[in-house]
Amino acid sequence: MSVRHILLRTTPAGKKKKKSPNFHFLANPKGHLKALKKQAAERARPSA
């Protein structure tokens, strides 16, 4: 994910959420990347 993509996701609508994905990324970049990989793996796997 590029910095530009992250900036595009930082919208007023996104800021209304209590826990913003962008805030989590800023607080813990490595943990955020791990979470993204986990999400991608779960999406790639067909849900039972």
MOPAC internal coordinates of N, CA, C and O (Angstrom, degrees):
PM7 1SCF
backbone

  N    0.0000 0     0.00 0     0.00 0    0    0    0
  C    1.4673 1     0.00 0     0.00 0    1    0    0
  C    1.5226 1   109.18 1     0.00 0    2    1    0
  O    1.2310 1   120.97 1   -52.19 1    3    2    1
  N    1.3339 1   115.74 1   127.81 1    3    2    1
  C    1.4602 1   119.47 1  -177.70 1    5    3    2
  C    1.5272 1   111.43 1   -83.53 1    6    5    3
  O    1.2310 1   121.31 1   -19.64 1    7    6    5
  N    1.3200 1   115.10 1   160.36 1    7    6    5
  C    1.4648 1   120.34 1   177.87 1    9    7    6
  C    1.5314 1   109.48 1   -59.10 1   10    9    7
  O    1.2310 1   120.95 1   140.90 1   11   10    9
  N    1.3252 1   115.78 1   -39.10 1   11   10    9
  C    1.4617 1   120.80 1  -179.79 1   13   11   10
  C    1.5299 1   110.45 1   -60.00 1   14   13   11
  O    1.2310 1   120.54 1   139.47 1   15   14   13
  N    1.3305 1   116.57 1   -40.53 1   15   14   13
  C    1.4638 1   121.12 1   179.87 1   17   15   14
  C    1.5271 1   109.91 1   -63.80 1   18   17   15
  O    1.2310 1   120.84 1   137.59 1   19   18   17
  N    1.3452 1   116.01 1   -42.41 1   19   18   17
  C    1.4662 1   120.91 1   179.38 1   21   19   18
  C    1.5298 1   109.40 1   -62.59 1   22   21   19
  O    1.2310 1   120.37 1   137.72 1   23   22   21
  N    1.3397 1   116.89 1   -42.28 1   23   22   21
  C    1.4606 1   120.56 1  -179.98 1   25   23   22
  C    1.5303 1   110.45 1   -64.56 1   26   25   23
  O    1.2310 1   120.51 1   142.16 1   27   26   25
  N    1.3331 1   116.64 1   -37.84 1   27   26   25
  C    1.4572 1   119.96 1   179.14 1   29   27   26
  C    1.5262 1   110.47 1   -64.82 1   30   29   27
  O    1.2310 1   120.64 1   146.39 1   31   30   29
  N    1.3309 1   116.38 1   -33.61 1   31   30   29
  C    1.4611 1   119.98 1  -179.24 1   33   31   30
  C    1.5266 1   111.74 1   -76.32 1   34   33   31
  O    1.2310 1   120.31 1   162.33 1   35   34   33
  N    1.3378 1   117.00 1   -17.67 1   35   34   33
  C    1.4659 1   120.17 1  -179.48 1   37   35   34
  C    1.5260 1   108.88 1   -82.04 1   38   37   35
  O    1.2310 1   121.28 1  -103.19 1   39   38   37
  N    1.3226 1   115.16 1    76.81 1   39   38   37
  C    1.4609 1   121.55 1  -178.55 1   41   39   38
  C    1.5206 1   109.84 1  -105.93 1   42   41   39
  O    1.2310 1   119.89 1   -16.96 1   43   42   41
  N    1.3406 1   117.82 1   163.04 1   43   42   41
  C    1.4710 1   120.37 1   176.48 1   45   43   42
  C    1.5304 1   111.65 1   -54.07 1   46   45   43
  O    1.2310 1   120.57 1   142.14 1   47   46   45
  N    1.3396 1   116.52 1   -37.86 1   47   46   45
  C    1.4664 1   120.84 1   179.32 1   49   47   46
  C    1.5299 1   109.59 1   -63.21 1   50   49   47
  O    1.2310 1   120.62 1   139.80 1   51   50   49
  N    1.3382 1   116.43 1   -40.20 1   51   50   49
  C    1.4536 1   120.60 1   179.83 1   53   51   50
  C    1.5182 1   111.72 1   -66.71 1   54   53   51
  O    1.2310 1   120.78 1   146.63 1   55   54   53
  N    1.3389 1   116.12 1   -33.37 1   55   54   53
  C    1.4627 1   120.15 1  -177.93 1   57   55   54
  C    1.5244 1   111.78 1   -71.21 1   58   57   55
  O    1.2310 1   120.34 1   159.57 1   59   58   57
  N    1.3308 1   116.96 1   -20.43 1   59   58   57
  C    1.4639 1   120.33 1  -179.99 1   61   59   58
  C    1.5253 1   111.45 1   -69.63 1   62   61   59
  O    1.2310 1   120.35 1   153.34 1   63   62   61
  N    1.3332 1   116.94 1   -26.66 1   63   62   61
  C    1.4610 1   120.40 1   179.29 1   65   63   62
  C    1.5240 1   110.09 1   -65.01 1   66   65   63
  O    1.2310 1   120.40 1   -36.34 1   67   66   65
  N    1.3363 1   116.84 1   143.66 1   67   66   65
  C    1.4665 1   120.31 1  -179.85 1   69   67   66
  C    1.5251 1   110.22 1   -64.82 1   70   69   67
  O    1.2310 1   120.74 1   131.99 1   71   70   69
  N    1.3306 1   116.19 1   -48.01 1   71   70   69
  C    1.4642 1   120.10 1   179.09 1   73   71   70
  C    1.5259 1   107.90 1  -113.01 1   74   73   71
  O    1.2310 1   120.92 1   -80.43 1   75   74   73
  N    1.3090 1   115.85 1    99.57 1   75   74   73
  C    1.4602 1   120.30 1  -179.41 1   77   75   74
  C    1.5219 1   110.50 1   -83.18 1   78   77   75
  O    1.2310 1   120.03 1   -41.51 1   79   78   77
  N    1.3537 1   117.55 1   138.49 1   79   78   77
  C    1.4664 1   120.35 1   176.28 1   81   79   78
  C    1.5288 1   111.41 1   -57.50 1   82   81   79
  O    1.2310 1   120.86 1   145.52 1   83   82   81
  N    1.3385 1   115.97 1   -34.48 1   83   82   81
  C    1.4589 1   120.26 1  -179.87 1   85   83   82
  C    1.5229 1   110.68 1   -66.67 1   86   85   83
  O    1.2310 1   120.53 1   141.20 1   87   86   85
  N    1.3404 1   116.60 1   -38.80 1   87   86   85
  C    1.4638 1   119.77 1   178.45 1   89   87   86
  C    1.5248 1   109.69 1   -63.62 1   90   89   87
  O    1.2310 1   120.68 1   138.06 1   91   90   89
  N    1.3264 1   116.30 1   -41.94 1   91   90   89
  C    1.4623 1   120.50 1   179.46 1   93   91   90
  C    1.5290 1   109.82 1   -62.51 1   94   93   91
  O    1.2310 1   121.06 1   139.95 1   95   94   93
  N    1.3501 1   115.57 1   -40.05 1   95   94   93
  C    1.4606 1   119.94 1   179.86 1   97   95   94
  C    1.5242 1   110.25 1   -62.79 1   98   97   95
  O    1.2310 1   120.46 1   136.93 1   99   98   97
  N    1.3317 1   116.73 1   -43.07 1   99   98   97
  C    1.4673 1   120.18 1  -178.96 1  101   99   98
  C    1.5240 1   110.67 1   -67.26 1  102  101   99
  O    1.2310 1   120.71 1   143.87 1  103  102  101
  N    1.3465 1   116.26 1   -36.13 1  103  102  101
  C    1.4586 1   120.28 1  -177.72 1  105  103  102
  C    1.5259 1   111.18 1   -74.64 1  106  105  103
  O    1.2310 1   120.56 1   145.14 1  107  106  105
  N    1.3472 1   116.53 1   -34.86 1  107  106  105
  C    1.4687 1   119.66 1  -173.44 1  109  107  106
  C    1.5268 1   110.11 1  -150.43 1  110  109  107
  O    1.2310 1   120.03 1  -102.35 1  111  110  109
  N    1.3542 1   117.56 1    77.65 1  111  110  109
  C    1.4724 1   120.25 1  -175.89 1  113  111  110
  C    1.5215 1   113.44 1   -57.10 1  114  113  111
  O    1.2310 1   120.03 1   136.37 1  115  114  113
  N    1.3444 1   117.56 1   -43.63 1  115  114  113
  C    1.4736 1   119.76 1  -177.03 1  117  115  114
  C    1.5235 1   110.32 1   -66.89 1  118  117  115
  O    1.2310 1   120.40 1   137.15 1  119  118  117
  N    1.3161 1   116.85 1   -42.85 1  119  118  117
  C    1.4672 1   120.53 1   178.46 1  121  119  118
  C    1.5201 1   110.76 1   -63.69 1  122  121  119
  O    1.2310 1   120.59 1   144.13 1  123  122  121
  N    1.3335 1   116.48 1   -35.87 1  123  122  121
  C    1.4580 1   121.09 1  -179.38 1  125  123  122
  C    1.5282 1   109.89 1   -66.23 1  126  125  123
  O    1.2310 1   120.62 1   137.83 1  127  126  125
  N    1.3231 1   116.42 1   -42.17 1  127  126  125
  C    1.4668 1   119.72 1   179.97 1  129  127  126
  C    1.5256 1   109.97 1   -64.57 1  130  129  127
  O    1.2310 1   120.56 1   140.66 1  131  130  129
  N    1.3409 1   116.53 1   -39.34 1  131  130  129
  C    1.4637 1   119.97 1   177.57 1  133  131  130
  C    1.5225 1   109.89 1   -61.13 1  134  133  131
  O    1.2310 1   120.81 1   135.90 1  135  134  133
  N    1.3378 1   116.06 1   -44.10 1  135  134  133
  C    1.4629 1   121.25 1  -179.30 1  137  135  134
  C    1.5329 1   110.44 1   -62.98 1  138  137  135
  O    1.2310 1   120.45 1   139.99 1  139  138  137
  N    1.3308 1   116.74 1   -40.01 1  139  138  137
  C    1.4618 1   120.45 1   179.42 1  141  139  138
  C    1.5253 1   110.34 1   -63.59 1  142  141  139
  O    1.2310 1   120.57 1   137.29 1  143  142  141
  N    1.3358 1   116.52 1   -42.71 1  143  142  141
  C    1.4661 1   119.99 1   179.58 1  145  143  142
  C    1.5216 1   110.09 1   -63.29 1  146  145  143
  O    1.2310 1   120.78 1   139.41 1  147  146  145
  N    1.3376 1   116.11 1   -40.59 1  147  146  145
  C    1.4628 1   121.03 1   179.51 1  149  147  146
  C    1.5244 1   109.45 1   -62.41 1  150  149  147
  O    1.2310 1   120.62 1   134.60 1  151  150  149
  N    1.3377 1   116.42 1   -45.40 1  151  150  149
  C    1.4705 1   121.23 1   179.40 1  153  151  150
  C    1.5314 1   110.52 1   -60.49 1  154  153  151
  O    1.2310 1   120.84 1   135.29 1  155  154  153
  N    1.3231 1   116.00 1   -44.71 1  155  154  153
  C    1.4639 1   120.71 1  -178.45 1  157  155  154
  C    1.5260 1   110.21 1   -62.33 1  158  157  155
  O    1.2310 1   120.71 1   139.31 1  159  158  157
  N    1.3353 1   116.24 1   -40.69 1  159  158  157
  C    1.4649 1   120.45 1   179.79 1  161  159  158
  C    1.5316 1   110.01 1   -64.77 1  162  161  159
  O    1.2310 1   120.65 1   139.20 1  163  162  161
  N    1.3300 1   116.36 1   -40.80 1  163  162  161
  C    1.4654 1   119.76 1  -179.81 1  165  163  162
  C    1.5308 1   111.11 1   -66.82 1  166  165  163
  O    1.2310 1   120.61 1   144.50 1  167  166  165
  N    1.3381 1   116.43 1   -35.50 1  167  166  165
  C    1.4694 1   119.86 1   179.26 1  169  167  166
  C    1.5269 1   110.39 1   -70.62 1  170  169  167
  O    1.2310 1   120.63 1   141.77 1  171  170  169
  N    1.3372 1   116.41 1   -38.23 1  171  170  169
  C    1.4611 1   120.43 1  -178.19 1  173  171  170
  C    1.5297 1   109.88 1   -67.28 1  174  173  171
  O    1.2310 1   120.64 1   145.14 1  175  174  173
  N    1.3234 1   116.39 1   -34.86 1  175  174  173
  C    1.4639 1   121.40 1   179.84 1  177  175  174
  C    1.5329 1   108.53 1   -76.92 1  178  177  175
  O    1.2310 1   119.11 1   -52.81 1  179  178  177
  N    1.3291 1   119.31 1   127.19 1  179  178  177
  C    1.4721 1   120.04 1   178.71 1  181  179  178
  C    1.5275 1   110.58 1   -64.00 1  182  181  179
  O    1.2310 1   120.54 1   -50.08 1  183  182  181
  N    1.3357 1   116.58 1   129.92 1  183  182  181
  C    1.4716 1   119.72 1  -177.83 1  185  183  182
  C    1.5229 1   110.31 1   -73.76 1  186  185  183
  O    1.2310 1   120.96 1   -43.87 1  187  186  185
  N    1.3239 1   115.77 1   136.13 1  187  186  185
  C    1.4725 1   120.59 1  -177.73 1  189  187  186
  C    1.5276 1   110.16 1   -73.68 1  190  189  187
  O    1.2310 1   120.10 1   180.00 1  191  190  189

